[in-house]
Amino acid sequence: MSAALDTAVAALMKRAVETAILPRYQQLAADQVTAKAVDDMVTIADTDAERILAEGLAAILPEATIVGEEAAHADPAVLERLGDSLCWIIDPLDGTNNFAAGKPPFGVLVALAEHGVAVGGWIYDALTGRVCSAHKGKGAFLNGEALVSRTTGQEPPVAAISLVFADPVRRAALQQHIAPHYTLVDIPRCAAEQYPRIVTGINDVSIFERTLAWDHAAGVLFVNEAGGKAARPDGSAYRVDRHLEPGLVAAASPALFDTLAERLARL
């Protein structure tokens, strides 16, 4: 079932990218971009890709409900489905700000959850066609090959820390008490890129403040199934039906997670 599901979901993601996203890359007109909130936008590529994905995923597993980022923005009541017995979660264009600016990275995220827990995750890089996938208890895969998380091996470890959604006090605390222990690198503003970086030896750890299901469900599962650790800072599991709670840490190894979590607990 897992292999067949991977093939079907990856093919659908590729179709959405090639049909709705790439033809608009660096071709967007001003009226095809709309601000949803401060530092958050939606494009015609987002909405068209979500439609394609929602229709296709409904055909793959008709018994699953669907929560798409743009559908939830239009009607917050959609979020109540995140705890359903079976639920598809869609980020039709992750990294929209990058895409709208005509630069990489950007991709597509899809997850499948059971009763609020992600059991399947797929991450598609729009420009390279890279596919990351994971199934709960069955491992993580990169382009179909089994993947085991590896660290950068650098000291201090490499950290990508998202401060965009941190309040000023927390931002200052992170900069003062956490940042000095790591080699800091820019965040890609794209979870579809950030999570693969954590397990492929590019980054060691990452801190996220906002933890929306469509941004993190697939990536958290991918990191954990690869042998890294992604969880709430207190070590509790990330649940998609509690995605409005702040704070998430992802690390290339459990040891790196524990060290960072201990530092965060002292803030």
N, C-alpha and C positions, 0 to 999 in steps of 0.2 A: 504493500500500500504506500509506504513512504517514497519509494522510487517513482512509482506512477504519479503520485501527488506532486513530487518535485518537478517531474517533466511537464506536467500540465500547468502548474503555477508559473514556472519559469517561462514557458512558451507564451502564456498570457501576459506576463510582465513585459516580455520582449515586444509583443504586439502593441501594447499600450505605449511603450517608449517610441517605437518606430512610427506609430500612427499619430499619436497626440503630442508627443514631447519633442523629439528631434526635429521635425519639420518647422517648429517654432523657435528653435534655438538660435539666438542672435537675430531673430526675425520678428520679434514681438512689436506690435504697434502700441502706442500709448494707451489706447482704449482697451487693450487686452490685458492690462495689469491693474489690479484694484487693491487698495490698502484695507486689510481686515482689522488691524490694530497697529499701534506703534511698533515699528521694526518687524512687521508681519504682513505679508502680501499674498495674494492669490492671482494666478494667471489663467488664461483660457486653457493652457496646457494642463493645469491641475484639474480643472473641472472635467475636461474631456477624458483625461486619463482615468479619473475616478469612475466615470460612467462605464468605460470599457472594462475596467477591473471588476467593478461591482457586478456587472452583467455576467462576466466570465466566471467569477468565483461562485455566483449563485448557480450556475450550470454545473460546476464541478462538485459542489456539496450543497444541494438544494435545502438540506435540513438546517444549515447554519444561517444565523442572522448576520447582518453586515453593519459595521461601523466604519464609515469613511470620514476622513478629516473634514472635508468640505461639507458633507452632509451634516456632521455634528455642529459645524459652525452655523449652518443655516437653521438647524433645529437641535438645540442642546438636549432635548428629550431622547435623542438617538443614543446618548451616552449610557442610558439605562440598560442597553443591550449588552454592555461589556461583561456582565456577569452571567450571561445566558449559558445554557448547557454547551452550546457550540457557536462560536462567533468569529467571523473574519474581521480583521482590522486592517485598514488600508491607509497608507500615506502615499497618495498618487504621484507626488513630486516632492521628494525630500530635498531640501536645499533650494527652495524656491527663490530666495533672495539672490543666491549665486546665479541661478538660471536666468532670472530677470536682468541681472547685470551682464549677462553674456559670458559667464566664466564658470569653470568647474570648481568643485564637484557637485553633482546632483544625481539622484537616483530614485528608486521606488522601493518601498517597504511594505511587505505583507506579512501578517501573522495570523495564526489560528489559535484560538483560546478555548479552553473548556472550563466553565465555571470560574472565570476570572484568572486562570493560569495559562500562560502561553505554552502550547505543545508543539507548535510548528512555526518556523520563521524563515523568510526569504528576503534577501537583500540584493537588489539588482543595480549595478553601476551603469548609468545610461550611456556613457561615452565609450566604455571598454567592453560592455557586455559581461563583466564579471558577475558570477552568481554565487552568493554565500547562502547556505541553507543549514537548518538544524531541526532535529526532532527530539523532543524530550526523552531522555534516556537512551538515545541512539546515536549521539555524536554530532559533530559539526563537519561541514563539507565546503570546500572551495572549488568551484567549477567541477563538482562531482567527485573530487578526491578528498579523502578523510584528512582532517586538519587538527593538529594539536597546537595549542597556544604556546607561543615562545615570547620571552622578554627581549628587550633590546640588549641586555647585558651591560648597559651603561651605568655609571655611578657618578653623580646621583641619577636616579631613574628619570625617564622622560615623562612629563605630565602635560596633558592638554586640559586646561581648567576653564570651563565656561563660566564667565562672570556676567554675561549679558542679562540674566534674569535674577541675579542676586541683588538684594537690597544694599544700600551704601555701607551699612555697618558690617554686614556679612562679607561684602566684597573687600573691605579693608582688612578684616580678620584673616581671610584667605590669603591675601597678598602678604600680610605680615607674618603669619604663623605657619602657613602651609607651603607657599611658593619657594621660600629659601631652601627647602629640602629636596627640590627637584630641578631638573633642567626643563624650563618651560618652552612650549612650542605653541603656535597659533592653533586655535580650533578651526576645523574646516567649515563650520556652520552647516553641517550635513551629517546626520547620524548614519546615513548609508555609507559614509566614508569613515567616520570616527570609529565605529565598532570594529570593522575589519582591521584598522590600524592597531587596535589594542592586542589582537591575537597574532599578528603577522610580523612582530618584531619592529614595528615603527614607533609605537607609543607604549608606555608601560601602564599608565593609569590615566583615568579621566574622571572629572567630577561634573555632574549635571545638577542644576537647580530645578529646572522644569522637567517633568517626567511624563509627558503625555503619552498615552498608549501607542498611538500611531508612530511616534518617534522612537520608542524604546522597546516595545514588546519583542520584535524580531531580534534586535541587537543583544538584549539581555540574554535571551535564550541561546543565541549563537556563541557568546562569550562563555557562558557556563558550560555548554556542551563541548566546547573546545578545550576545557580544562582550566580556564581562567575563572574569575569570580566577578559577578555583577549582582549587586544587591543594594538595599537601603544602607545608609551609613552605619546603622546599628546591627547590620548583618541579617536582618529579616528579608524574606523574599519579596521581590517586586511583583505586584499583582496588577493586572491591567484594569481591574474594576476599582482600584484605589489610586488611579494615575494622577489625581489632582494633588496628592501629597507631594511636598517638595523633597528633593535630595536623593541622589543616586550615585553610586560609585562603581566604576568598572575597572578591572585590573587584569593584567596578563597572567597573574598567578594569585592563588589564595594568600600567599605571604605578603605580596605587595598590597593586596586589599587590606589585610589586617593592619599593616603599618600605617597606611593612610587613614583607615577608620579610627585608629587609636588617636591619631593627631587631630582628626576632626572632632572627636569626642571631648577634647580639651578646650575647644573654642568657647 
